[in-house]
Amino acid sequence: MLRFLVRRSLGALVILLIISALTFFLFYSIPRDPALLACGKNCTPEALEVVRRNMGIDQPVPAQYWEYMTGILLGRDYAVGPCPAPCLGYSFVDNTPVWETILDRFPTTVSLAVGGAAVFLTVGLATGMLAAARRGTVVDKVLSSGSLVLSSMQIYFVGPLAIALFVYQLGWLSQPRYVELTEDPAGWFAGLLLPWCVLSIIFTANYTRMARSTMIEQLQEDHVRTARAKGMARRTVFFRHAWRGSLIPIVTIFGVDLGSLFGGAMITEFTFTLPGLGRLAVESVTNTNLPMLMGVMLFAATAIILCNIVVDAVYALIDPRVRLA
């Protein structure tokens, strides 16, 4: 298991280096000069040079990238002050530390993503198992048809409709907002309940179909048939023998879906005006704010890769053949 995790970790470092390099160099392909935007309309060449030096963009792009990456590990000195490791720089817009801004926005995104995952895994797997257990019946047909309908829904379309119906029309739910979990757990749950449900719609439909197909496949396996032949109870056969085997492909797909989950969380943040990393990333692109954009990209990529490593470890525990591959 240790060698397995070490291989995954080394691969993760390579991926992070590639993502950081692509983001950094693609940023400079945008035909907008952040120093010129910060300098203003009446900017002189001398003032523009000072602004570039203060921003740390007065050197060639490869040299800037090297200083940026070494600053993450060792820290770096800027014109606005020293930046201790892990140094992601200072915002081009308001000179705020990127690391502190990301830490301030991250709880919103992680709350949204984790809550949405809990909803679609619980509902999707439960409905998929029910459909498999009632294969060929009306229940199976209704659940399968409903999953197809839900899979065509989009967050930016369902979100406003859900707010209009459940918040303003019926008054069942409060206006979506984010509050700290430690300050007001009830307010945290109530404010994110509707965004969780909207975020989980597409994933719930996908996992319903996936759980149904994998469970039906497992019910046809020889070891499950043997358990039935021994006279074991239907519930024991279903949960003890078929359920574990059906989890293997689901865990694999969940690891692949982590990137989509964070992407969906970012769209949901815009739909419900929640202050998370998704809004911060789009604002950084709009304002040509390279340090903030780089920080968000690296932070999000690191979080997704770490989650994938955890999923790989769980997958290896479920199926030992993965460790031997």
N, C-alpha and C positions, 0 to 999 in steps of 0.2 A: 504493500500500500504506500509506503514512504517513497519508493522509486516512482511509483505511479504519480503521486502528487508533485514530486520534483520535476518530472517531465512536463506536467501540465503548467507548472509555475514558470519554467524557462520559456515555454511557448507563449505564455501570457506576456512576459517581458518583451519578447520580439514583437508581438502584436501592438503593444503600447508604443513602442518606438516607431513603428510604421504609422500608426494613427497620428502621433504627435508630429512627425515629419510631414505627412500629407496635409494636415490642418495648417501647419505653420507656413508651408510654401504656397499652398493654394490661397491663403489669405492675401499674399502679396501679388497675386494675379488679378485681384480686384482693382479696377482703375480709380481708386479713391485713396487719397493721402490722409491718414489720420492726423498727422501733424498739421497739415493745412486746415483741416476742419477745426482742430483745437485752437489754431492761431487766430482765426477770424478773418473777416473780409479785408481789413486794412493791414494785413500782415506784410511786413518787409522781409527781404531775404535773410537779414541778420536775425530777426525775431524768429523766423521759421527754423533757422539752424539751431537756435537755442531750444526751441520746443522739441525738435527731433532729438537733441542731446538729452534733454530732461526725460523724454519718453524712452530713451534707450534704443532708438531706431536709426541712429546716425552711422551705423556700421553695415557692412555687407550682410545679406540675409543669412548665409551659412554661419557667419560669426555670431549673429544674433541668436540663431537656433542653438549653437553650442553653449553660449552664456545662459540661455534660458534653461536648458536641460541640466547644466551643472548647478544652476541656482536652485533647482528643485532639491538637490541632494545636499548642497553646501551652504545655501543662502547667497544673497547678492546685495550689493549696495546700489541704491537708486538716488536720483537727485532729491526725491521727496523724503528719503530716509532709508535706513537699513531694512532689509527684508530677510528675516531668519528662515531657515529651512523648516518645512517645505515651502519654498518661495515660488509662487505662481505669478508674481509681479503685482503691479498696481494698475488700476483701471485707467484707461486713457480719458475717460469722461469726467470722473470726479476724484481721481487719485486714491480711491479706497482700496485696501488690500483685497486681492482677488480671493485668497484663501478664506478670509473672514466672511466675505459675501456669499461664497459657495456654502460654507457651513451654516449660514443663516437661512439659505433657501432650501438646503437639502432635506430637512425634516418634512417639508410639504410634499416633495416628490416621493420620498420613500414611504410616507404614510399613504399616499395615493396608490402607489404601485403595490405595496404589501397588502393593503386592504382590498384592492381590486383582485389581486391574485387569490386571496382567501375566498372571495366571493365566487369567482369563476371555477376554482378548483372544487370547492364544496358543491356548488350547484351543478356544475358540468359533470363531475364524476358520479354524483348521486343519480342524476337523470339518465346518464348513460348506462349505469348499472341497472336501473329500473327498466329501461328499454330492452336491455339484453335479457333480463330475467323474464320479461313479458314479450319475447320475440314473436312477431307475427300477429299480435293482438292489436286492439284499437289503441291501447296505451302506447305501444311501440310506434305505431304510425303517427299518432298525434305528436309525440316527443320528437321523432325524426323530422317531421314536416316543420314543426316549430323551430328546430335548430337551423334548418335551411333558411327560414325567413329571417331569423335573428342574425345569421352570418352575413346578410346583405346590408345590415344597418351600419351607419357611420356615426362616429362620436359627434362630429360637428353638426349633424342633422338631428340626432336623438337628444343631445344635450339641451338645446333651447326648447324643444318640445316638452321634455321632462320638467324643466323649470316652470314653463307656462302652466302645465297641468298640475303637477304635484305641489308646487310652491304657491303659485298665484291663484289658480282656479280652485283646487280642492283644499289647499292649506294643510296638507298632511305632513309636509316636511318643511324645515327651515331653510332660509337662503344659504346656499353653499358658501362656506368660508373655512378658513383654517385657524385653529387656535392650538396652543401647545397642549400636548397630551397630559403633561404633568400639572398644568394649570387648571384645566377643566376637561376631564375625561369624557363627560357626557356631551359637552359642547363640541369636543373634537369628533366624537362619533356622529353626532347629529349633523355637523357641518360637512362631513365627508361621505355620508351615507349615499346621497344621490350621485355624486361623482363616481363612487365605487361601482354602483349598479350600472351606470352608463359605460364606464370603462370596461366592465366585465362582459358586456353583451356579446361582442364578437367572439371573445375567447370562450365564453360559456358554450356557445353554439359549436365551436370547433371541438372542445373537449367532450361534449356530449356525444358527438358522432365518433370520436376517437375511442372513448371509453366503451361505447356500445360494440364497436367492431372488434376491439382487442379482447373484450370479455367473451364475446361469442366465439372468437377463435380459441381462447383458452378452454372454454367449455367443451370443445371438440378434441382436446388433447388426450393422449392415452392415460396419463396419470389421473386426470379428472374422471375419465370413464371407469378406471379401476376403483377409484374411491366410491363412485356410485354403485359399482358392482358389489362392493363390500357391505353395502347397506347403510352407509353414512347418511346423516340427515342432509336434506337439501341445503340448508343454511350453512352447515359445516363445509360441504363441498364447494359452495359458491364463494364463501369468504376465505376459508383456510387454504384451499388448493388453487382455485382459479384467480382469485383477487391478486395475489402476489405476482403471478406471472404476467397479468395484464398491466401491472405498474411499470414494467421495464420500458416499453415504448413511450408511455406517458411521461415518465421522468426525462427521457431523452428529448422529447418534443418540448417539454417545459424549459429545459436549458436553452434550446434554440429560440424559444419565444421570449426570453428575458429581454433581448434587445427591442422586440416589438412591444413588450409590456412598458418599458421605459418610454418608447416613442409614443405609445398611446397615452401614457400619463402626461407627457408634454402637451399633446393636443388637448387633453382634458383640462389641463391648467388654463389654457387659453379660453376654452369654452366656458369655464366657470370662474374665470378671472382669479385664479389661485396663484400666489407668489412662489413659484417653484423654479427649478432649474430650466425647464422648457422655455418659459417666458424670458428667463435671463439669457438663454442662448440666442433667441431670436432678437432680443434687444441689442445684444452684442454685435450681431451681424448688421443690424440696421445702423448702429452708431459707429461701425468700423472699429470695434473695441477688441483688438487682438488678445491682450492678456486675459480678459474675461472669457472670450470664446475658447481660447486654448485651455484655460482652467476648467471650464465646464465640460469640454470634450474629454480631457484626460480623466477628470473625476468620474464622469459617467462611464467611460470605457473601463476604468479600473473597477468600478462597482459591478458592472455587468460581467467582467472576466472573473472576478472573485466569486460571484454567484455561480458562474458556470463551473468553476473548480469545485465548489461545494456540491453542485449537482452531479458532477463526474464522480466525486467520492461516494455519494449516495448510490449512484448507478453501479459503481464497483462493488458496494456492499450487497446490493440486491442481486447482481449477476457477477459472480467471481470470474467468469470468462473474460470480462473486460480487463481485469488486472493482468491476465496472462497474454492478452493480445498484443 
